[in-house]
Amino acid sequence: MKKYEGLFILKSNLTDEENGKLVNSILDVVAKNGGKVDAKEDLGTRDLAYNIKKEKKGRYLLVYFTAEASAIASMEKTYKINESILRTVVFINEAA
């Protein structure tokens, strides 16, 4: 299993409860695909460089996790269909 970092840009207009549920669903996708979440970090709300899905601001979430390489494509596919997730980038954590 390899270590990964996932950067998620979420809609900024979600309530704290909705945001909490969304973060939990993101973490659940990792677990359902045989991965393990090592840490997560809320980086706060920031202005976007350009509009994404007509949104001007986004809430950034950084997730460190361990998973099999074969599970990454399945996870990214699941994240793309969630309309509250504006962007997702998953990359290998070389430092770990």
C-alpha positions as CSV (number, residue, x, y, z in Angstrom):
1,M,0.0,0.0,0.0
2,K,1.2,3.5,-0.8
3,K,0.7,6.8,1.0
4,Y,-1.4,9.5,-0.8
5,E,-2.5,13.0,-0.3
6,G,-5.9,14.1,-1.5
7,L,-6.8,17.8,-1.9
8,F,-10.5,18.5,-2.2
9,I,-12.2,21.8,-3.0
10,L,-15.7,21.8,-1.5
11,K,-18.5,24.2,-1.9
12,S,-18.1,27.1,0.5
13,N,-21.8,27.8,1.1
14,L,-22.4,24.5,3.0
15,T,-23.5,24.7,6.6
16,D,-21.2,23.3,9.2
17,E,-23.4,20.2,9.5
18,E,-23.5,19.6,5.8
19,N,-19.7,20.2,5.5
20,G,-19.2,17.6,8.3
21,K,-21.3,15.0,6.5
22,L,-19.4,15.7,3.3
23,V,-16.0,15.3,5.0
24,N,-17.2,12.0,6.6
25,S,-18.4,10.7,3.2
26,I,-15.0,11.6,1.7
27,L,-13.3,9.6,4.4
28,D,-15.8,6.7,4.1
29,V,-14.9,6.3,0.4
30,V,-11.3,5.8,1.4
31,A,-12.3,3.1,3.9
32,K,-14.7,1.4,1.6
33,N,-11.9,1.0,-1.0
34,G,-9.6,-0.7,1.5
35,G,-7.7,2.4,2.5
36,K,-6.9,4.0,5.9
37,V,-7.1,7.7,6.6
38,D,-3.9,8.9,8.4
39,A,-4.9,12.6,8.9
40,K,-7.1,15.3,7.6
41,E,-6.6,19.1,7.6
42,D,-9.2,21.8,7.0
43,L,-7.3,24.6,5.1
44,G,-10.3,26.9,5.3
45,T,-12.2,28.9,2.7
46,R,-10.3,30.7,-0.1
47,D,-11.1,32.7,-3.2
48,L,-10.7,30.5,-6.3
49,A,-8.4,31.7,-9.1
50,Y,-11.3,31.1,-11.5
51,N,-14.9,30.0,-11.2
52,I,-15.5,26.3,-10.8
53,K,-19.1,25.2,-11.4
54,K,-20.1,28.9,-11.0
55,E,-18.5,29.1,-7.5
56,K,-16.1,31.9,-6.6
57,K,-15.0,30.5,-3.3
58,G,-14.1,27.0,-2.1
59,R,-13.3,25.3,1.2
60,Y,-10.1,23.3,1.0
61,L,-9.6,19.9,2.7
62,L,-6.4,18.0,2.7
63,V,-6.5,14.3,3.5
64,Y,-3.5,12.0,4.0
65,F,-4.3,8.3,3.5
66,T,-2.9,4.9,2.6
67,A,-4.4,2.8,-0.1
68,E,-3.8,0.3,-2.9
69,A,-3.0,1.9,-6.2
70,S,-5.9,0.1,-7.9
71,A,-8.4,1.8,-5.6
72,I,-7.5,5.4,-6.5
73,A,-9.4,5.4,-9.8
74,S,-12.6,4.1,-8.1
75,M,-12.3,6.7,-5.4
76,E,-11.8,9.5,-7.9
77,K,-14.9,8.4,-9.9
78,T,-17.0,8.4,-6.7
79,Y,-15.8,11.9,-5.8
80,K,-16.6,13.3,-9.3
81,I,-20.3,12.5,-9.0
82,N,-20.7,14.4,-5.8
83,E,-21.8,17.9,-6.7
84,S,-20.6,19.4,-3.4
85,I,-17.0,18.5,-4.4
86,L,-15.8,21.1,-6.9
87,R,-12.3,19.6,-7.5
88,T,-10.3,16.6,-6.4
89,V,-6.6,15.9,-6.8
90,V,-5.0,12.8,-5.5
91,F,-1.2,12.3,-5.6
92,I,1.4,10.0,-4.1
93,N,3.1,11.3,-1.0
94,E,6.8,10.9,-1.9
95,A,8.0,12.3,1.5
96,A,6.3,9.5,3.5
